[in-house]
Amino acid sequence: MVQKKLRIITDFDGPIMDVSERYYQVYQVCLEQVRRPGQTVKRLSKAEFWQLKRSQVPERQIGQMSGLDELQAQDFARMRRNTVHTPPYLSYDTPIPGAVETLERIQQAGIDLAVMTMRRTSELDEAFQRCNLGRFFGGDRRYCLSNDYVKTTDVQDKPLLMQRALSELPPAENWMIGDTEADVAAAKAHGIPVVSVLSGIRDRTQLSKHQPDWIVNNFAEALDVIVQHAGWESTVRKDIAWQNAGSSDTYSSAGNR
């Protein structure tokens, strides 16, 4: 019996790209712009700020925790929302350690690979060119939002991207890797197993609420899970499988979170 083609559909930010520095830089800029002259504010450390983001603490609350009053916090949240995805700050994004090596292993193993992201085309192209990541994704394996797309919410928009991808891509055994509830929603809406990673913008508590099939630390561990459960361990080189067995935060299945 011929083994069905294996395909990994991965989110970009979280599994592959680290956006924490961009978000922190925008936080600092917006805090400085909103505060009144002479007003004392408490600038959170990057670790403090990022943990709040991963816990899904609202922007307005982060502003108030930083010393802003209620009206200022509203302005802060609005300014942050309008700033965080603008070109001057995208250059702060960097590949997560180990992500490029994992992409190379996927490529060497002959696994079909597609990216599915809430970035707009220009935002994805910027990262692909600056970080030399476009080599891993063919032009027909890039699913993102058009530059003029009117967003609703990620949880609504990403299942639509998945629907388009599945209608265009050839049949395969599909698996999803992502770092948010939108990835889980997109996969579950189409009966695709999903592996959530803790290297992005959600912590374990938030991810567990949405019941992904597995929660792991990073992209490399997600690949380990997929090649094992898809029956590809004999096909994929040994150095792919279980290389992170000694990790401090072992991965968990849906029944053991």
N, C-alpha and C positions, 0 to 999 in steps of 0.2 A: 504494500500500500504506500502510495506517495505521501510524504509528509507535507501537510499544508504549510504554505508560506507564513512565516512569523513576521508580524509587523508591530513595532512600538510607536505609539503616538504620544509624544511628550510635550508637556508645557515647556516654555522657555525660561521665564523668570521663576526661580525657585529650584527646579532640578538642575538647570544649566547655568543661569546667571544669578549673581548675587547683587540685589538691588538695595541692600541695607544702607550703603554709603550715600547713594543718591537720596533716599528718603530722609536720611539724617541731615544731609546738607540742606535740603529744602526746609526741613523742620527749623533749623537754625536761622535761615534767611527769613522765613515767615515770622518767626518769633521776634526777630530784631525789627522787622518792618512794622509790626503791629503794636509793639510796646510804645508807650508814651515817653517823651524825653524825660530822663531822670527816673523813670519807673524801674524798680528793681524786679527782675525776673529770675527764675530758677531754671537755668539751662540744664536739661537732663543729659546724662552721659549717653553715649551711643548705645551701650548695653541696656540701660534703663529704657531708653526710647524704643529700641527694637523689641524688647520683651513686651512692652505695651502694645506695639503694633501686632506682634504675633498672637497676643491674647485678644485681639480685636477690640481694644479700648477705643472708643470714638475719638476722632480728632479734636472735637470741642473739649472733651474731658482732658485730653493731653495738654491742650492749651491752658486750661484752668490749673492743672497740676504744675504747669510751668510758670504760674504767677499772673496769668491774664484774668481779667474779670470776664463776666459772662458775654458781654457784647464783643469784647476783644476776641474772645475765644471763637465766636461765630465768624468774625472776620478772618481769624487765623485759619479756621477749617476751610473756608471758601478760598482763601489765597493758596493754601497748600494744594487743594484739589485742582486749581487752575495752573499750578506751576510744576507739579511733580513729574509730568510726562513731557515737559518742554525740552527742546534740543540742548540748551546749555547744560542740563543736568544729566543727560543720558550717558555722558562720557564717564561718569562715576561708576557705572556698572562694570563688573568684571566677572569672568568665568569663575564658578565655584571650584575650589581645589578638587582635582580628580575628575571633573566633568569632561574635559577634553579627552582625557585618557579613556574614559568610558565610551565616549562617542567613537573613538578610534576602534575600540574592541567590538562595538556593535557593527561598525562598518566592515571590519575584518571578518566577522562571523557571517556576513551576508544577510543580516537581518534587515528587513525593510524598515526605514525610519522616516517618520513625518513629524513636523513640529506644528503645534496648535496653540496659539497664544492670543491674548487680548491686546497685544501691541498692534498698532497700526503698521501698515506696510513700511512707511518711512522709518519708523522706530525700530522695526525688526531689521531692515536693511542696514541701518547705522551700526547696529551691534554685529551683524554678520560681517560687514566690511572691516570694522575696526578691530575685531577680535578673530578674524579669519575663521568664522564658524559656518559660513555659507557652503563650504566644501562638503559638509555632512548632509545637506538637505537639497535635493534636486528642486528645480523650479516648480514641479508639480507635487511637491511634498511639503509645501509651505502654506499653512492655513492661519491667516491673521485677518484683522479688520482693515477695510479700505481706509484711505486717509480721510474720506468724507463720511464715513459711517456714523450714524447717530446712535450712540450707545444707549442701552436701557440699563440692565445690570449684567454682571458677568455670569451669574447663575442662569439668566435667560439667554444671553448671547452665545455662550460657549456650546450649549447643546445644539444650537443652530449651525455653528461651525462644524461640529461633529457630524451632523446630518449631511452637510454638503460634502465633507470629506468621504464619508462612506458611500455616497452616491457617485463619486468621481474615481475613487481608488479601486484597483482590482481586488477581488476577493482575497482574504487572508485571515489568519488568526490574529485578531487585534487585541492589544493591551494598551492601557493608558497609564502614564506617569504624570503626576502633578502635585501641587503643593497647597491647593485651596479647595473649598467646597464646590467651586465652579467646575473643577476637573472631575470631581466625584459625580456631580450632577450630569455632566456631559456623557461620562462613561455609562452610568446607570441607566440613563434614558435610552441607551442603545444596546444594553445587555453586554457591555464590555467590562472585563475585570480591570480594576483600577488599583494602582499602588501609589500611596501618598508618601511624600518625603518631608522630613523635618528640617530640611536645609533652606526652606523658603519662609513665607510670610504668615504661616500658621503653626501654632504649637500643637503638641499631641492632644491636649484637652479639646481644642477647637476642631481638629480634624476628626477626632473620635465621634463627635456629635453627628457626623455625616456618614459614618460607617463605611469607609473604604474597605476593600478586601484585605489590604495589608497597609501597615504604617512602618516605614523604615527611615533610616537616618539620611540617606542621600541617593543620588542617581546610581552609583555603583551598586549599592545594595538592592535597589529596585531592579536592576538588570539581573542580579543573582536570583531574586525571587522569580522573575519571569522565565529565565532559562530553565530553572528547575521545574516549575509547575507547567510550563508549556512542553516539557519533555525534550528540551534542546541541550541538555547538559552534555550529551555525547557528541553534539555537533560543535558546540562552542568550546573554545580552548580552555584548558583546566585553570589557567590563571584568571579567567573571568569568574569562575564559580567559587562563591564563598570566600572571597579574598578578605572580607571584612568580618570574619568570624569572631575576632577579638574586640570588636567595637564595644564602647562603653554603654551604648543604648541599643540593644539588639532589636531587630525588627519583630513585629507582631502581626498575626493574622487577625481577621475580624473576630475570631472567637477568643482572642487573648490580648486585649488592649487594656 
